[in-house]
Amino acid sequence: MTAKFYTGPFDALNNFSAHAVEYNGVLYPTAEHAFQVTKSIDQDAKKAILAARSPLVAKTLSNGQYGAFRDPEWGDKKIGIMKDILTAKYEQHEEVRSVLDSTTGSTIEEDSPTDYFWGIGKDGLGKNHLGQIWMQIRDGQ
């Protein structure tokens, strides 16, 4: 069986889900906010991204207006940081634990039609790093 998330019954696994995450001593409105703030090396950019009214706005600010302030080592860090943020989300929310536990025995895929790195993309051939991280957390790795 495959557990696909983006919307639907496994939505709690989505970075945009309405689950606040405390990460490195800061409370973020969503996992997406935490991830996007962590990309930046500029304190003003971090504050603006943290204050974004939605996870989509946080992502847009981080990749657009504040993209020039991205950590130059981000490419090497991003998977490990994502795993840390998602582990915190899992530990802090019973609903997330319950949803993830319900996927036991299943492959987890982020069913994003546009993301070929974190998700499976439109054609299902993406790298699915987000799904892989969730399976590692679920399996205690």
Secondary structure by P-SEA (a helix, b strand, c coil): ccccccccccccccccccccccccccccccaaaaaaaaacccaaaaaaaaacccaaaaaaaaaccccccccccccccaaaaaaaaaaaaaaacaaaaaaaaaaccbbbbccccccccccccccccccaaaaaaaaaaaacc
